[in-house]
Amino acid sequence: MSADSEQRTIRCLIAKVGLDGHDRGAHVISRAFRDAGFEVIYSGLHRAPDEIIQATVQEDVDVLGISILSGAHNTLVPKVMAGLEEYGALDDTLVIVGGIIPEEDRPGLLEEGVDAIFGPGTPMQETIDFVKEHAPERP
Amino acid sequence: MSRAVESDLVERLLDGEHRALARAITKIESQSPGYRDIVSELHAHTGDASVVGITGSPGAGKSTLVDKLAKYYRDQGETVGVIAVDPSSPYTGGAVLGDRIRMASNVGDMDVFFRSMSARGQLGGLSTATADAVKALDAFGKDRIIIETVGAGQNEVDVVKTADTVVVLVQPGSGDDVQMLKAGILEIGDVFVVNKADMEGASRTVAELQEMIHLRDDPRANLDTGHHGAAAFDDGHGGGHGGHADASDAESDAEDDPANADEPLVWTPQVLETVATTGEGIDELVETLDDHRDYLDASGELDEKARKRAGEEIRQLLRSDVNRLLEAELDRRGGVEEFAQAVVEKETDPYAVAEDVLEPLRECLDDRAD
């Protein structure tokens, strides 16, 4: 029991933002994270940036995974990042983005504070390892 | 990790900073170093919120109902905290916490603080963690706190007992549910809600519940079929007037039973019908919850419950602390594996080992008692 409680459980929010009805990828990643021993909160479809911010702050997740296939990432991701900053949640939340993100858009998102971008075909284990390695140390 | 960090966190929490509240609950949930100091400091600031627990089988509509309740309270200008407990995998410890999806009426409203928690496989630790998280929400200044959990076992029953008022959600036409209720959850419900009341079989489920509640309340009720049969009929058709029905019930109970004469206030669990998806019946539910709260206040049971809960918390903490002490002692003596091997080889037996490990502790306490 004591051993259990000392081992930290990684909490993740898997979020679908905007008008994008494709969540197979989000489901697959939710399951994979669960099976890797993470606690996963899935946002459901069609969430506004405000909802994602609210959930990230309240659930105090270590990792926010945003799945976007609609092409609206350049609009939506900065809104989420700004909201996280407003509530003081940006520094200690690992933000990863998955989905269809064109190569030329990636530097901009990384500049916004996104920690990593995983495109289609990324091996699941690679994402899990990245999260395990980079999940922020909490004060 | 220093004491200053915790104090700072508590201060920011009391100042109303959402992030601090979220972090405090994280520390409570993971029992990270310093969480006890946090809860200790918060304790003095608690006691103002009314706490409702909602339990029921998966798919009964708990999350949807919680969403509508939260919306109702928000419309009245009250702030709401929700703790939703979901099971976690016993194999990997992983969990998918899905209750948040249903909170559609309160999106983007920071004054509804919704937090998902999972049963992290700690023995009895979940109810402690939930009770502590409730304290954090209470100290933060939430007017209403709702605990939501799947009613599947003792663990969940313990969780929901940290609430002042317990609502048990039942689906219509589910004989199996009623079977489950018999096994224990029936005893903890203050209010029973037959959700999805627009489905076939709802009134039958209501009637069945009524019957079971009256059996539970008074074993002699079935001898007095005229009176109680009528009461069940009334309630079944006018759930909204539950509060009033209760008052007359309380009186007649006192008349029926001389032993009850000196405690005139008796709460008879109410059975209500709702359709959570449309919000039907939510007004009545809120009214009944308030009635129950009034009853707790008037009867002195609120204080009694608080005392009982505090006692249980102390016991629970002691159990887990002593457990930890003994685990450490086991490790010092070479770990449980070695003892287990000896037991399997019949060199010793579990009772002898337990006695052996426990002995120094017992001696130490005996010395102090002298």
Boltz contact constraints between the chains, C-beta under 6 A:
constraints:
  - contact:
      token1: [A, 1]
      token2: [B, 122]
      max_distance: 6.0
  - contact:
      token1: [A, 1]
      token2: [B, 123]
      max_distance: 6.0
  - contact:
      token1: [A, 2]
      token2: [B, 324]
      max_distance: 6.0
  - contact:
      token1: [A, 2]
      token2: [B, 327]
      max_distance: 6.0
  - contact:
      token1: [A, 4]
      token2: [B, 121]
      max_distance: 6.0
  - contact:
      token1: [A, 5]
      token2: [B, 31]
      max_distance: 6.0
  - contact:
      token1: [A, 30]
      token2: [B, 96]
      max_distance: 6.0
  - contact:
      token1: [A, 34]
      token2: [B, 94]
      max_distance: 6.0
  - contact:
      token1: [A, 34]
      token2: [B, 96]
      max_distance: 6.0
  - contact:
      token1: [A, 35]
      token2: [B, 92]
      max_distance: 6.0
  - contact:
      token1: [A, 35]
      token2: [B, 94]
      max_distance: 6.0
  - contact:
      token1: [A, 37]
      token2: [B, 92]
      max_distance: 6.0
  - contact:
      token1: [A, 37]
      token2: [B, 93]
      max_distance: 6.0
  - contact:
      token1: [A, 37]
      token2: [B, 94]
      max_distance: 6.0
  - contact:
      token1: [A, 38]
      token2: [B, 94]
      max_distance: 6.0
  - contact:
      token1: [A, 39]
      token2: [B, 95]
      max_distance: 6.0
  - contact:
      token1: [A, 39]
      token2: [B, 118]
      max_distance: 6.0
  - contact:
      token1: [A, 40]
      token2: [B, 96]
      max_distance: 6.0
  - contact:
      token1: [A, 41]
      token2: [B, 97]
      max_distance: 6.0
  - contact:
      token1: [A, 41]
      token2: [B, 100]
      max_distance: 6.0
  - contact:
      token1: [A, 41]
      token2: [B, 116]
      max_distance: 6.0
  - contact:
      token1: [A, 44]
      token2: [B, 101]
      max_distance: 6.0
  - contact:
      token1: [A, 50]
      token2: [B, 108]
      max_distance: 6.0
  - contact:
      token1: [A, 51]
      token2: [B, 107]
      max_distance: 6.0
  - contact:
      token1: [A, 51]
      token2: [B, 108]
      max_distance: 6.0
  - contact:
      token1: [A, 54]
      token2: [B, 108]
      max_distance: 6.0
  - contact:
      token1: [A, 57]
      token2: [B, 18]
      max_distance: 6.0
  - contact:
      token1: [A, 57]
      token2: [B, 19]
      max_distance: 6.0
  - contact:
      token1: [A, 57]
      token2: [B, 22]
      max_distance: 6.0
  - contact:
      token1: [A, 58]
      token2: [B, 22]
      max_distance: 6.0
  - contact:
      token1: [A, 58]
      token2: [B, 113]
      max_distance: 6.0
  - contact:
      token1: [A, 58]
      token2: [B, 114]
      max_distance: 6.0
  - contact:
      token1: [A, 58]
      token2: [B, 115]
      max_distance: 6.0
  - contact:
      token1: [A, 60]
      token2: [B, 22]
      max_distance: 6.0
  - contact:
      token1: [A, 60]
      token2: [B, 23]
      max_distance: 6.0
  - contact:
      token1: [A, 60]
      token2: [B, 26]
      max_distance: 6.0
  - contact:
      token1: [A, 87]
      token2: [B, 19]
      max_distance: 6.0
  - contact:
      token1: [A, 88]
      token2: [B, 19]
      max_distance: 6.0
  - contact:
      token1: [A, 89]
      token2: [B, 19]
      max_distance: 6.0
